[in-house]
Amino acid sequence: MTYRTKRILSLVLLLVGLPVYIVLAVTIVGRIDRPHIVLEVAIYLVLGFLWALPFKAVFKGVGRADPDLPPNQE
């Protein structure tokens, strides 16, 4: 995957995918009987961590300079 593709995909995941995931997580947790506040916070923490695991390869190295560019074009 090229650097540009990784940047675009990570931006789409953060701006579109993450809000959709948040709405789905809140909806699913809201449909069950409201758990104790500590358990609810733990559920949200786990869900907040789990969404990024499949996309680790996409996010890795996105904040760095483009490795495909020659050094004088940065």
For each residue, the residues with C-beta under 8 A, 3 or more apart:
1: 5 6 9 57 58
2: 5 6 68
3: 6 7 61 66 67 68
4: 7 8 66
5: 1 2 8 9
6: 1 2 3 9 10 58 61 62
7: 3 4 10 11 62
8: 4 5 11 12
9: 1 5 6 12 13 58
10: 6 7 13 14 55 58 59 62
11: 7 8 14 15
12: 8 9 15 16 17
13: 9 10 16 17 18 55 58
14: 10 11 17 18
15: 11 12 18 19
16: 12 13 19 20
17: 12 13 14 20 21
18: 13 14 15 21 22 51
19: 15 16 22 23
20: 16 17 23 24
21: 17 18 24 25 51
22: 18 19 25 26
23: 19 20 26 27
24: 20 21 27 28
25: 21 22 28 29 44 47
26: 22 23 29 30
27: 23 24 30 31
28: 24 25 31 32
29: 25 26 32 40 43 44 47
30: 26 27 34
31: 27 28
32: 28 29 35
33:
34: 30 40
35: 32 39 40 43
36: 39 40
37: 40 41
38: 41 42
39: 35 36 42 43
40: 29 34 35 36 37 43 44
41: 37 38 44 45
42: 38 39 45 46
43: 29 35 39 40 46 47
44: 25 29 40 41 47 48
45: 41 42 48 49
46: 42 43 49 50
47: 25 29 43 44 50 51
48: 44 45 51
49: 45 46 52 53
50: 46 47 53
51: 18 21 47 48 54 55
52: 49 55 56 59
53: 49 50 56
54: 51
55: 10 13 51 52 58 59
56: 52 53 59 60
57: 1 60
58: 1 6 9 10 13 55 62
59: 10 52 55 56 62
60: 56 57
61: 3 6 64 67
62: 6 7 10 58 59
63:
64: 61 67
65: 69 74
66: 3 4 69 74
67: 3 61 64
68: 2 3
69: 65 66 73 74
70: 73
71: 74
72:
73: 69 70
74: 65 66 69 71
